[in-house]
Amino acid sequence: MMKESKTKKHAGAENDSNILSNRAKELLLVRQCLPAYSASHKLIEMLKSHRTVVLCGETGSGKTTQLPQMILRSGFLGSDGTIACTQPRRVAAITVARRVAEEMGTPLGQKVGYAIRFEDMTSSQTRIKYMTEGLLLREALQDKTLSKYKLVIVDEAHERTVHTDVLLGLLKQVLKLRSQDFRLLVMSATLDVDKFVNYFEDHHDLLSIVANKEAKQSITGPISNTNGDADVHKGNGKEDVVSVNSEQTSEVESSGKRVPERPAKKRRKLTGNSILDSLREYDNSDDDHDLEREEDKNDSSASTLKRAEPVLKERNDKGKEFVDPGSSMNSVNVGVKKSSGTEVKTAKSDPSTLESVGAAYIQGRQFPVQVLYTADVQSNYLEAAVNATLQIHAEEPAGDILVFLTGQDEIEAAQRLIEMNLPQKPHNAVLESVDPNSSSTLSPVHPSNLLVIPIYASLTPEMQLRAFQPAPPGFRKAVLATNIAETSITLQGVRYVIDTGMVKSRQHRAGLGLDTLAVVPVSQAQARQRSGRAGREAAGKAYRLFPESEFVRLSHVTPPEILRTNLSAVILQLKALGVDDVIGFDFLDPPPRAAVARALELLLVLGALDPRGQLSRPTGERMARLPVDPMYGKVLLAADEMGCVREAVRVVAMVSTDSVFVTPRAKEDLWRAAHLKFVSRLGDHVTLLNVFQSFIAVAAKHRLAWCADNFLSFRALTKAGEIVDQLERLLAPPPPQGLGLPNAHSSCGEDTRVLCRALTAGLFPHATLRQADGSLKVLATGREVFVHPKSVLAGKPKAPPCLVFDELVMTTKPYARSVCAIDPAWLPELAPAFFVAKAAAAAMGASGGGGGGGGGG
């Protein structure tokens, strides 16, 4: 039973200030300005009377950093209560844990820690654990009720990753299995509250927490907003202001229906020759929000901010809540009474409502954001983003730039192009001011003083932290980011956002029977979230590198990942959790039955399931415990039988990290010559193995220099080494700690064809046969694909006739990435249930008969 101790306002943080470090004391002044800090005591009261709370907290409200530590300090969870806070991305788990540890004045890994795949920075002292959703699911394999946690916080739930949806279904079961000692808090910046509340219970209570009692009258919009950010409002004569605010701008109600967009009062086209000069802007300020904006301006400095006092939304004499008529929230009275003044009392704990679900809302601070579009579609959005960055830096007042790109390759290319064009100002770059009457005294920074900083999920924590550090005086940062910067992290100092309108998305192509990684347009909700990042601390500008007509055609929201991805890993995990009826599992949005059936079929041919659809022993049980894709899990188990576990583990580690090859355009001849010595005619997997084994053969103190000489990424290779260590520790010990493979350190030595054979045992669903025109035909589907241009086998005149590959990447063509040469005769031998005799015979006949697919290393 949870401890029902009296909770002092702000959970006693002020009383702890005398034992905080000087840095933590400085941060406390900043924390006290965050809406979530002030609202925390009311949320704690709500958690006392509700086992599940769904919280919509706007980006910048401080919910991710403040609520876990304030709940912990309140004593509500008891002396041994531990909090798990899940994040959809590794970088968010790491950076947030670091920040909270700093705020609490504790070393990272002690009271506050994080855990991600292949990395655990926690200890027996850890009370707040930030972790990826997938890792909490893996913990559930060993402890189905998650008994070590008194509170689980599912953060960024709107992202709706596969792991989010599976975790929510699992937590729904945990709520049934555990009596009164467990609480669930589901929160996000842009949440369809109704959908989540109805998922956990048919009725709920609504508690609206706002950051400032003087601003309560402006909180009139629907709580069940699914977008949570910018919209175009009717103007009042002022020019070119977009207010990015969730409660003002819901375009998609919880029903998913389109709400008519408010008309733009004015649009005008900028003049000039540069990319930004072609942007169009809209007049959309609103009289109703002038006061709110003025308050936000007054609250922009931590040194002048008063501590925010949260209040409940007022109700009228009949007990109804003052809610926007357009809201679809089914509000009921939770016993909140209006007092004679402006204060409103919170709901009191009531054991009779302990099983109910509460909905809460915390408003964030948001400043006006001017949104601009290009007049035309950009043929090269990467080049357009680079030009826009250079022009903003040359012409705009101080403030950091946030550029949204699709992945590491684009980010690295953009970084090279931007840095190549510094310190010169871009020519013909006349950026028209949004507000010519602005009294701002800020001036553009010197054109050479631009720090270009990348941030994406697979960067090392040390590299990621650079994006969070303020730029030195006189400098400006240009942060090049993936969609991780939409909601998962908050970057201070950003005043300008450049949105390419594209995102990299993993899609399951039913026709191909394969996963593909494709660059696709963002949704309207994503575009709004990106624009909103420019207005977290002050008024900003968002440059959308696409026309407004394209924005209108975008999908309203991003479909949940579970509706568009391969479900084999999900089904395997559910089976391991004891869920026999995976089709009947309580998903928030049930996946297509055809996708479930296809995943079951794949797991069956991999040997993870028996003919009855049950988890096989020991193969399926071992595969479920490996933190890798099921196909690579099968590779590792096959490697055990074939005597090449050491090599297989190293290959799995190398494909699990970023590209190890550094390819500077200015030194192409040098890096090509350096990389050539690692290349194997057996393909990319053996080439990666050669690189890793050469790396670890070098003395540790010389590895950094060796990587530089060979144009290899020291960071990526070091990360691969860490993954190797963790996989080897997992494979060697007996269950339950490990898999207990009898040959966990077996090696095939120089005979890398044995490794290729083990790869075939797991990757056979991606087997291809070369055609006369040089293309590849996927044997399982008959579809045409091509070897990826970056593969070591790309463009080879005597390329192997039969290959297996990791995944498809859809760009101008469907490209097979990470390919390995195999003998087609291995296919019916290693996967007889998959390849019928006729298909195997046809494959061998087309390749010229038999065993020529391999070759030496």
C-alpha positions in Angstrom: 0.0 0.0 0.0 1.3 3.4 -0.9 2.2 5.8 1.8 -0.5 8.4 2.3 1.7 10.9 4.0 0.8 14.6 3.9 2.4 16.3 1.0 3.7 19.8 1.4 3.5 22.2 -1.4 6.3 21.7 -4.0 7.1 18.5 -2.2 9.6 20.0 0.2 12.1 21.1 -2.5 12.8 24.3 -0.8 13.7 22.4 2.4 16.1 20.4 0.4 17.8 23.4 -1.1 20.3 23.6 1.8 21.8 20.3 0.8 21.8 20.9 -2.9 25.0 21.7 -4.8 25.5 25.2 -5.9 24.6 24.2 -9.5 21.5 22.5 -8.3 20.5 25.6 -6.4 20.9 27.7 -9.5 18.8 25.2 -11.4 16.1 25.4 -8.7 15.4 29.0 -9.6 14.9 27.9 -13.2 12.8 24.9 -12.2 10.4 27.0 -10.1 9.5 28.9 -13.2 8.3 25.8 -15.0 4.5 25.2 -15.0 5.0 21.5 -14.1 6.9 22.4 -11.0 4.1 24.5 -9.6 1.4 22.0 -10.8 3.1 19.0 -9.3 1.4 19.0 -5.9 -2.0 19.0 -7.6 -1.0 16.1 -9.8 0.2 14.2 -6.8 -3.2 14.7 -5.2 -4.8 13.3 -8.3 -2.5 10.3 -8.3 -3.6 9.5 -4.8 -7.2 9.1 -5.9 -6.7 7.7 -9.4 -4.6 4.7 -10.3 -4.2 6.0 -13.8 -3.7 9.6 -14.9 -3.5 10.8 -18.5 -1.6 14.1 -18.6 -1.5 16.5 -21.6 1.4 18.8 -20.8 2.6 21.1 -23.4 6.2 21.0 -24.6 8.3 23.3 -22.4 6.1 22.8 -19.3 8.8 20.7 -17.6 6.6 17.6 -17.2 9.4 15.1 -18.1 12.0 16.6 -15.7 10.0 17.9 -12.9 7.1 15.5 -12.2 9.2 12.4 -11.4 11.4 14.1 -8.9 8.6 16.0 -7.3 6.6 12.9 -6.9 9.6 11.1 -5.4 10.2 13.9 -3.0 6.6 14.0 -1.9 6.9 10.6 -0.1 3.7 9.5 -1.8 5.4 6.3 -3.1 6.8 5.3 0.2 10.4 4.8 1.2 11.2 2.2 -1.4 9.1 3.5 -4.3 10.9 3.5 -7.6 9.7 5.4 -10.7 10.2 4.2 -14.3 9.9 6.9 -16.9 9.9 5.6 -20.5 11.0 7.5 -23.5 10.6 6.5 -27.2 14.2 7.4 -28.0 17.5 6.6 -26.4 18.9 10.2 -26.6 15.9 11.5 -24.7 16.4 8.9 -21.9 20.0 9.8 -21.6 19.8 13.6 -21.7 16.8 13.9 -19.4 18.4 11.6 -16.8 21.5 13.7 -16.9 19.5 16.9 -16.4 17.4 15.5 -13.5 20.5 14.1 -11.8 22.0 17.6 -12.1 18.9 19.3 -10.7 18.7 16.9 -7.8 22.5 17.3 -7.1 23.2 13.6 -7.3 25.7 11.7 -9.5 24.2 10.1 -12.6 23.6 6.4 -11.9 22.8 6.8 -8.2 19.4 8.2 -7.3 18.7 9.0 -10.9 19.8 6.9 -13.8 19.0 5.6 -17.3 18.9 2.3 -19.1 18.8 1.8 -22.9 19.6 -1.2 -25.1 23.2 -2.3 -24.5 23.8 0.4 -21.8 22.7 0.5 -18.1 23.6 3.5 -16.0 21.7 2.6 -12.8 22.4 1.1 -9.5 20.6 -0.4 -6.4 20.2 3.2 -5.2 18.3 4.3 -8.3 14.8 5.7 -7.6 14.1 7.5 -10.9 14.9 5.4 -13.9 14.6 6.9 -17.4 14.5 4.1 -20.0 13.4 3.2 -23.4 10.0 1.6 -23.8 11.6 -1.5 -25.3 13.8 -2.0 -22.3 10.9 -1.9 -19.9 9.2 -4.5 -22.0 12.3 -6.7 -21.7 12.2 -6.3 -17.9 8.6 -7.6 -18.1 9.9 -10.8 -19.6 11.5 -11.6 -16.2 8.9 -9.8 -14.0 5.4 -9.7 -15.6 4.0 -7.4 -12.9 6.9 -5.0 -12.9 7.0 -5.3 -9.1 10.1 -3.1 -8.6 8.2 0.0 -9.7 5.5 1.8 -7.8 4.9 4.3 -10.6 5.4 3.9 -14.3 5.4 7.1 -16.5 4.9 6.5 -20.2 6.2 9.8 -21.7 5.7 11.0 -25.2 2.8 8.6 -25.6 1.6 10.4 -28.7 4.5 9.0 -30.7 2.6 5.7 -30.7 5.6 3.5 -31.4 5.1 -0.2 -31.5 6.7 -0.4 -28.1 4.3 2.3 -26.8 1.3 0.4 -27.8 2.5 -3.0 -26.5 3.6 -1.4 -23.2 0.2 0.3 -22.7 -1.5 -3.1 -23.2 0.9 -4.7 -20.8 0.4 -1.9 -18.2 -3.3 -2.3 -18.5 -2.8 -5.9 -17.3 -0.4 -4.8 -14.5 -3.1 -2.5 -13.2 -5.4 -5.5 -12.9 -2.8 -7.8 -11.3 -1.5 -5.3 -8.7 -3.9 -4.0 -6.1 -3.3 -0.5 -4.7 0.5 -0.3 -4.8 0.9 0.8 -8.5 0.2 3.9 -10.4 0.4 4.7 -14.1 0.9 8.2 -15.5 0.5 8.5 -19.3 1.7 11.9 -20.6 2.6 13.7 -23.8 2.7 17.2 -25.2 0.1 16.5 -27.9 -2.2 13.8 -26.7 -5.7 12.7 -27.7 -6.8 12.5 -24.1 -10.2 11.0 -24.8 -8.7 8.1 -26.7 -6.2 7.2 -24.0 -8.7 7.7 -21.1 -11.3 5.6 -22.8 -8.8 2.9 -23.4 -8.1 2.5 -19.7 -11.7 3.1 -18.5 -15.1 4.1 -19.9 -15.5 7.1 -17.5 -13.0 9.6 -16.2 -12.6 12.8 -14.3 -11.1 15.9 -15.8 -8.7 18.1 -13.9 -7.2 21.0 -15.8 -4.0 22.4 -14.3 -2.8 25.7 -15.7 0.5 27.5 -15.0 -0.8 30.9 -14.0 -4.0 31.7 -12.2 -4.2 35.1 -13.9 -4.2 33.4 -17.2 -7.0 30.9 -16.4 -9.6 32.7 -18.6 -7.5 32.1 -21.7 -7.6 28.4 -21.3 -10.7 27.8 -23.2 -9.8 25.3 -25.9 -10.4 21.5 -26.0 -8.2 19.5 -23.8 -8.5 16.5 -26.2 -6.3 18.2 -28.8 -4.3 15.8 -31.0 -2.0 18.3 -32.6 -0.9 20.5 -29.8 0.6 23.3 -31.7 0.6 26.0 -34.4 -2.4 27.1 -36.3 -3.3 30.2 -38.3 -5.5 32.6 -36.4 -7.6 35.5 -37.6 -5.6 38.7 -37.3 -6.3 42.0 -35.7 -4.3 44.2 -38.0 -0.9 43.2 -36.7 1.2 41.4 -39.2 2.7 38.0 -39.4 2.2 36.4 -36.0 1.5 32.7 -35.5 0.6 31.7 -32.0 1.7 28.2 -31.4 -0.5 27.0 -28.5 -2.3 23.7 -28.1 -5.4 24.9 -26.4 -6.0 27.5 -29.1 -5.4 25.5 -32.2 -6.8 22.1 -32.3 -7.4 21.2 -35.9 -8.2 17.6 -35.4 -10.7 16.7 -32.7 -10.5 13.4 -30.9 -12.9 11.9 -33.5 -10.2 12.5 -36.1 -12.4 14.7 -38.2 -11.0 17.7 -39.9 -11.9 21.0 -38.2 -12.0 23.9 -40.7 -8.9 26.0 -40.6 -9.3 29.5 -39.4 -8.9 31.9 -42.3 -5.6 33.7 -42.8 -6.2 37.4 -42.9 -3.3 38.4 -45.1 -0.6 36.8 -47.1 2.3 38.4 -49.0 5.2 37.1 -50.9 8.7 38.2 -50.0 11.1 39.5 -52.6 14.6 38.5 -53.4 16.5 35.6 -55.0 17.3 33.3 -52.0 15.3 30.4 -50.6 14.0 32.4 -47.7 13.0 35.3 -50.0 10.5 33.0 -51.6 8.7 32.2 -48.4 5.2 33.4 -47.8 3.9 34.5 -44.5 0.5 35.0 -42.9 -1.1 37.5 -40.6 -2.6 35.6 -37.8 -2.4 37.5 -34.5 -5.4 37.4 -32.2 -6.6 40.1 -29.8 -7.8 37.4 -27.4 -4.3 36.2 -26.7 -2.4 39.6 -26.5 -2.5 39.5 -22.7 -1.3 35.9 -22.6 1.6 36.8 -24.9 2.5 39.8 -22.8 2.5 37.5 -19.7 4.8 35.1 -21.6 7.2 37.9 -22.4 7.3 38.9 -18.8 8.0 35.3 -17.9 10.8 34.7 -20.3 13.6 35.3 -17.8 14.3 33.1 -14.8 15.6 36.0 -12.9 12.3 37.9 -13.2 9.8 35.1 -13.0 7.5 34.7 -10.1 6.8 31.1 -9.1 3.7 30.0 -11.1 0.7 29.1 -9.0 -1.4 26.4 -10.7 -5.2 26.5 -10.3 -8.0 24.1 -11.3 -10.2 25.3 -14.1 -13.1 27.1 -12.6 -16.6 25.7 -12.6 -19.9 27.5 -12.5 -22.6 27.2 -9.8 -24.1 24.2 -11.4 -20.8 22.3 -11.2 -20.1 22.4 -15.0 -16.7 23.3 -16.2 -16.0 26.3 -18.4 -14.8 24.3 -21.4 -14.8 25.3 -25.0 -18.1 24.0 -26.6 -16.0 22.4 -29.3 -14.3 20.1 -26.8 -15.3 16.5 -27.0 -14.0 15.9 -23.4 -16.6 14.1 -21.3 -16.1 16.2 -18.1 -17.6 15.3 -14.8 -17.5 17.0 -11.4 -14.6 15.8 -9.3 -15.6 17.7 -6.2 -13.9 20.9 -7.0 -15.5 23.9 -5.3 -15.1 27.5 -6.3 -13.8 29.7 -3.4 -14.6 33.3 -2.8 -11.3 34.4 -4.4 -9.4 33.2 -7.4 -8.0 30.1 -5.7 -9.7 26.8 -6.4 -9.3 23.8 -4.1 -8.1 20.5 -5.4 -9.9 17.2 -5.4 -9.6 15.3 -2.3 -8.6 11.6 -2.2 -11.6 9.3 -2.3 -11.1 5.6 -2.1 -14.3 5.0 -4.1 -12.7 6.6 -7.1 -9.3 4.8 -6.8 -10.0 2.7 -9.8 -11.0 5.6 -12.1 -8.9 7.3 -14.6 -8.1 11.0 -14.3 -7.2 13.4 -17.1 -5.0 16.4 -16.4 -3.6 19.3 -18.4 -0.6 21.5 -17.9 -0.2 24.6 -20.0 3.3 25.5 -21.2 4.6 28.9 -22.1 4.4 29.6 -25.8 5.4 32.7 -27.7 4.3 33.8 -31.1 5.8 32.0 -34.0 5.8 33.4 -37.5 5.3 30.6 -40.0 6.5 31.0 -43.6 6.2 28.8 -46.7 8.1 28.6 -49.9 6.3 29.6 -53.1 7.3 26.4 -54.9 8.3 22.9 -54.1 12.0 22.5 -53.5 13.7 20.1 -55.8 16.5 19.6 -53.3 15.3 20.2 -49.8 18.8 19.5 -48.3 20.4 22.3 -50.4 17.4 24.6 -49.6 17.9 23.9 -45.8 21.6 24.7 -46.1 20.9 28.0 -47.9 18.2 29.0 -45.5 20.6 28.3 -42.5 23.3 30.4 -44.0 20.9 33.3 -44.8 19.3 33.3 -41.4 22.8 33.3 -39.8 23.9 36.2 -42.0 20.8 38.4 -41.7 18.7 37.6 -38.6 19.2 38.7 -35.0 20.8 36.5 -32.5 19.2 33.1 -31.7 19.9 29.5 -32.5 18.7 27.7 -35.6 17.1 24.3 -35.5 17.0 22.4 -38.8 14.9 19.2 -39.2 16.5 16.6 -41.5 15.7 12.9 -41.9 18.8 11.1 -40.7 22.5 10.9 -40.1 23.6 10.9 -43.7 21.7 14.1 -44.4 22.8 15.7 -41.2 26.5 15.0 -42.0 26.1 16.2 -45.6 24.4 19.4 -44.5 27.0 20.0 -41.8 29.8 19.7 -44.4 28.0 22.1 -46.8 27.3 24.7 -44.2 30.8 24.7 -42.8 32.3 24.9 -46.4 30.3 28.1 -46.9 31.5 29.9 -43.8 32.7 32.5 -43.0 31.4 34.2 -46.2 27.9 35.6 -46.2 25.6 34.1 -48.8 25.1 36.3 -51.8 21.8 37.9 -52.7 20.5 37.0 -49.2 18.1 39.8 -48.4 15.8 38.4 -45.7 12.9 40.7 -45.2 12.1 41.4 -41.5 8.9 40.0 -40.2 8.1 43.0 -38.1 9.8 46.2 -39.4 8.6 48.1 -36.4 10.3 45.7 -34.0 12.3 47.5 -31.2 14.7 44.6 -30.8 18.3 45.7 -30.3 19.7 42.3 -31.1 21.9 42.2 -34.2 23.1 39.3 -36.3 26.2 37.5 -35.1 29.4 37.6 -37.0 29.1 35.4 -40.2 31.9 33.1 -39.1 30.6 32.5 -35.6 28.3 29.6 -36.4 28.6 26.3 -34.5 27.0 23.5 -36.5 26.0 20.8 -34.1 24.3 17.5 -35.1 22.0 15.5 -32.9 20.4 12.2 -33.6 19.6 9.1 -31.6 22.8 7.1 -32.2 25.3 9.9 -31.3 27.3 9.3 -28.1 26.0 11.0 -25.0 29.0 13.3 -25.0 28.3 14.4 -28.6 24.6 14.8 -27.8 25.2 17.2 -24.9 26.8 19.8 -27.2 23.3 20.5 -28.6 22.1 21.4 -25.1 25.0 23.7 -24.1 24.5 27.4 -24.8 26.6 29.0 -27.6 29.5 31.1 -26.5 28.9 34.9 -26.5 28.9 36.2 -30.0 28.2 32.8 -31.5 25.1 31.1 -32.8 24.3 27.4 -32.9 22.8 25.6 -35.9 21.5 22.3 -34.6 20.9 19.7 -37.3 18.4 17.2 -35.9 16.1 14.4 -36.8 12.5 14.2 -35.6 13.8 13.5 -32.1 13.8 17.3 -31.6 10.1 17.6 -32.3 9.0 16.7 -28.7 11.4 14.3 -27.1 14.0 16.9 -26.1 13.9 20.7 -25.5 16.8 22.8 -26.9 17.1 26.2 -25.3 18.0 29.3 -27.3 16.2 28.2 -30.5 14.5 31.2 -32.3 14.5 29.9 -35.9 13.2 26.5 -37.2 13.8 25.2 -40.7 11.4 22.4 -41.6 12.3 20.3 -44.6 8.9 18.7 -44.3 10.4 15.2 -44.5 11.0 12.3 -42.1 12.5 8.9 -42.3 9.8 6.3 -41.6 10.0 2.5 -41.4 7.1 1.0 -43.3 6.1 -2.6 -43.7 5.3 -3.3 -47.4 2.8 -6.0 -47.5 3.3 -6.5 -51.2 7.0 -7.0 -50.7 6.7 -8.8 -47.4 9.6 -6.7 -46.2 10.3 -3.7 -44.0 11.5 -0.6 -45.9 13.0 2.6 -44.6 11.7 5.4 -46.7 11.8 9.2 -46.6 8.2 10.5 -46.5 6.4 13.8 -45.9 5.6 14.7 -42.3 2.1 15.0 -41.0 0.4 18.3 -40.2 0.8 17.6 -36.5 4.5 17.0 -36.9 4.9 20.2 -38.9 3.1 22.1 -36.2 5.3 20.6 -33.5 8.4 21.6 -35.4 7.2 25.1 -35.8 6.4 25.4 -32.2 10.0 24.8 -31.2 10.9 28.3 -32.3 8.6 29.9 -29.7 9.5 28.1 -26.4 11.4 31.0 -24.9 10.7 34.0 -27.1 9.0 35.0 -30.4 10.4 33.1 -33.3 10.2 32.1 -36.9 9.5 28.8 -38.6 10.5 28.3 -42.3 8.7 25.5 -44.0 10.5 24.6 -47.1 7.4 23.6 -49.0 4.3 25.6 -50.2 1.2 26.0 -48.2 -0.7 24.0 -50.7 1.5 21.0 -49.8 0.9 21.5 -46.2 -2.9 21.3 -46.7 -2.4 17.9 -48.5 -0.4 16.4 -45.7 -2.0 13.8 -43.5 -3.4 15.2 -40.3 -1.6 12.9 -37.9 1.1 10.2 -38.3 -0.5 6.7 -38.3 0.6 4.6 -35.2 3.7 2.6 -36.0 1.9 -0.7 -35.2 -0.3 -0.2 -38.2 2.6 0.1 -40.6 5.4 -2.1 -39.4 6.6 -5.7 -39.3 5.1 -7.3 -36.2 7.4 -10.3 -35.8 9.4 -8.8 -32.9 6.2 -7.6 -31.2 4.5 -11.0 -31.6 7.6 -12.8 -30.3 7.7 -10.6 -27.3 4.0 -11.1 -26.6 4.4 -14.8 -26.8 7.3 -14.6 -24.4 5.0 -12.6 -22.0 2.5 -15.4 -22.1 0.0 -13.9 -24.5 -1.3 -16.8 -26.5 -4.1 -14.9 -28.3 -2.0 -12.2 -30.0 -4.8 -11.2 -32.3 -7.1 -10.6 -29.3 -4.4 -8.6 -27.4 -5.8 -5.3 -26.1 -4.1 -2.9 -28.4 -5.0 0.8 -28.4 -5.3 0.4 -32.2 -5.4 -3.3 -33.3 -3.0 -4.0 -36.1 -4.3 -5.5 -39.4 -4.9 -9.2 -39.0 -3.0 -9.9 -42.2 0.1 -8.3 -40.7 -0.3 -10.4 -37.5 -0.6 -13.5 -39.7 2.5 -12.6 -41.7 4.5 -12.1 -38.5 3.3 -15.5 -37.1 4.3 -17.1 -40.4 7.8 -15.6 -40.3 8.3 -16.7 -36.6 7.1 -20.2 -37.6 9.7 -20.6 -40.4 12.4 -19.1 -38.1 11.6 -21.8 -35.6 10.6 -19.4 -32.9 7.0 -20.9 -32.8 5.9 -24.5 -32.9 3.2 -25.7 -35.3 0.6 -24.9 -32.6 1.7 -21.3 -32.5 3.3 -21.6 -29.1 6.8 -20.3 -28.2 9.2 -23.1 -29.1 11.7 -24.5 -26.6 14.5 -23.7 -26.5 14.7 -21.8 -29.8 11.8 -19.4 -29.4 12.6 -18.8 -25.7 16.2 -18.0 -26.5 15.3 -15.7 -29.4 12.8 -13.8 -27.3 15.5 -13.0 -24.7 18.0 -11.6 -27.3 17.8 -7.8 -27.7 18.0 -8.0 -31.4 15.6 -8.5 -34.4 14.2 -12.1 -34.5 16.1 -12.8 -37.7 19.4 -11.8 -36.2 18.4 -13.8 -33.1 18.2 -16.8 -35.3 21.6 -15.9 -36.8 23.1 -16.0 -33.3 21.6 -19.3 -32.5 22.6 -20.8 -35.8 26.1 -19.5 -35.2 26.2 -21.5 -32.0 25.5 -24.7 -33.9 28.0 -23.8 -36.7 30.8 -22.7 -34.4 31.1 -19.0 -35.3 29.4 -17.1 -32.4 32.3 -14.7 -31.9 32.1 -13.5 -35.5 28.3 -13.4 -35.6 28.1 -11.3 -32.4 30.6 -8.9 -33.9 28.6 -8.6 -37.1 25.3 -8.1 -35.2 27.0 -5.3 -33.1 28.4 -3.6 -36.3 25.0 -3.5 -38.0 23.4 -2.3 -34.8 25.5 0.9 -34.7 26.0 3.7 -37.2 28.1 3.6 -40.3 31.7 3.2 -39.4 32.9 4.6 -42.7 33.9 8.3 -42.8 33.7 9.6 -46.4 34.8 13.3 -46.6 34.2 14.6 -50.1 37.4 16.5 -50.2 39.5 13.4 -49.6 37.7 10.8 -51.6 40.8 9.2 -53.1 42.3 8.8 -49.7 39.3 7.2 -47.9 38.6 4.9 -50.8 42.1 3.6 -50.7 41.9 3.3 -46.9 38.6 1.4 -47.0 39.7 -0.9 -49.8 41.9 -3.1 -47.5 38.9 -4.1 -45.5 36.6 -5.0 -48.4 35.5 -8.7 -48.7 34.0 -10.1 -51.9 31.6 -11.9 -49.6 29.9 -8.6 -49.0 29.1 -6.0 -46.3 28.8 -8.2 -43.3 32.3 -9.7 -43.7 33.7 -6.3 -44.5 32.3 -4.9 -41.3 33.8 -7.9 -39.5 37.2 -7.1 -41.0 37.0 -3.5 -39.8 36.0 -4.4 -36.3 38.7 -7.1 -35.9 41.4 -4.8 -37.2 40.1 -2.1 -34.8 40.4 -4.3 -31.7 43.8 -5.6 -32.8 45.2 -2.1 -32.3 46.3 -1.1 -28.8 43.6 0.9 -27.1 45.7 4.1 -26.8 46.3 4.1 -30.5 42.8 3.4 -31.8 41.7 7.0 -32.1 44.6 7.8 -34.4 44.2 4.5 -36.3 40.6 5.4 -37.0 41.6 8.9 -38.3 44.2 7.4 -40.5 41.7 4.8 -42.0 38.8 7.2 -42.2 36.7 5.2 -39.7 34.4 6.4 -36.9 36.1 5.8 -33.6 32.7 6.6 -31.9 30.8 4.0 -33.9 33.5 1.3 -33.5 33.7 2.0 -29.7 29.9 1.6 -29.5 30.1 -1.6 -31.4 32.6 -2.9 -28.9 30.3 -2.1 -26.1 27.5 -4.0 -27.8 29.8 -7.0 -28.3 30.7 -7.1 -24.6 27.0 -7.0 -23.6 25.9 -9.7 -26.1 28.8 -12.0 -25.0 27.8 -11.5 -21.4 24.2 -12.4 -22.2 25.0 -15.4 -24.3 27.5 -17.2 -22.0 26.0 -17.5 -18.5 23.3 -20.1 -17.9 19.6 -19.1 -17.6 18.0 -17.0 -16.2 20.9 -14.5 -16.4 22.0 -15.7 -19.8 21.1 -18.0 -22.7 23.7 -20.6 -21.8 25.0 -21.3 -25.3 27.5 -24.1 -25.1 29.8 -22.5 -27.7 29.3 -18.8 -26.8 32.9 -18.0 -27.7 33.3 -20.3 -30.7 35.1 -19.0 -33.7 35.3 -19.9 -37.4 38.7 -18.2 -37.7 39.5 -17.3 -41.3 36.7 -19.4 -42.8 34.1 -16.6 -43.1 31.9 -18.7 -45.3 30.7 -20.4 -42.1 29.6 -16.9 -40.9 27.8 -16.4 -44.2 26.0 -19.7 -43.7 24.9 -18.6 -40.2 23.6 -15.3 -41.7 21.6 -17.3 -44.2 19.9 -19.2 -41.4 18.4 -16.0 -40.2 18.2 -13.7 -43.2 16.8 -16.3 -45.7 13.4 -14.4 -46.0 15.5 -11.7 -47.6 17.3 -14.0 -50.1 17.6 -12.7 -53.6 18.7 -14.0 -57.0 20.6 -11.9 -59.5 18.8 -11.3 -62.9 20.4 -10.8 -66.3 20.0 -7.0 -66.1 21.9 -6.9 -62.8 18.8 -6.4 -60.6 17.9 -8.8 -57.8 14.7 -10.7 -57.4 13.5 -11.4 -53.9 12.8 -15.1 -53.9 10.0 -15.0 -51.4 8.0 -12.4 -53.3 9.4 -12.1 -56.8 9.9 -8.4 -56.4 12.8 -6.5 -58.0 15.4 -4.7 -55.8 18.9 -3.3 -56.3 22.1 -3.4 -54.3 22.5 -0.2 -52.3 25.1 2.1 -53.9 27.1 2.2 -50.6 27.5 -1.6 -50.6 30.9 -3.0 -51.3 29.2 -5.3 -53.9 27.5 -2.4 -55.7 28.5 -2.2 -59.4 30.7 -5.3 -59.3 30.9 -6.9 -62.8 31.2 -10.4 -61.3 28.8 -10.0 -58.5 27.6 -13.1 -56.6 24.4 -14.7 -58.1 22.7 -15.1 -54.7 22.6 -12.6 -51.8 20.8 -12.0 -48.5 20.3 -8.5 -47.1 19.2 -6.7 -44.0 16.6 -4.3 -45.1 15.2 -2.3 -48.0 15.7 1.4 -48.3 13.2 3.2 -50.6 14.7 6.2 -52.4 14.8 6.4 -56.2 14.7 2.6 -56.2 14.2 -0.1 -53.7 17.7 -0.7 -52.5 18.9 -3.7 -50.5 21.2 -2.6 -47.8 24.0 -4.7 -46.1 24.2 -7.6 -48.5 26.0 -11.0 -48.1 27.0 -13.5 -50.8 25.6 -17.0 -50.2 25.4 -20.3 -51.8 21.8 -20.8 -53.0 22.1 -24.5 -52.1 22.0 -23.4 -48.4 18.5 -22.1 -48.7 16.5 -25.3 -48.8 18.9 -26.9 -46.4 18.6 -24.2 -43.7 15.0 -23.2 -44.3 13.2 -26.2 -45.8 9.8 -25.0 -44.6 10.2 -21.7 -46.4 11.7 -22.8 -49.7 9.9 -25.6 -51.4 11.9 -28.0 -53.6 10.7 -26.4 -56.8 11.6 -22.9 -55.9 15.0 -24.0 -54.6 15.7 -26.0 -57.8 14.7 -23.0 -59.9 17.1 -20.8 -57.9 20.0 -23.1 -58.3 19.4 -23.7 -62.0 19.3 -20.0 -62.7 22.6 -19.4 -60.9 24.4 -22.0 -62.9 24.1 -25.0 -60.6 25.5 -25.0 -57.2 28.1 -23.8 -55.0 29.7 -20.8 -56.6 28.0 -18.1 -54.6 30.5 -17.8 -51.8 34.2 -17.3 -52.5 36.9 -16.5 -50.1 37.2 -13.7 -47.7 
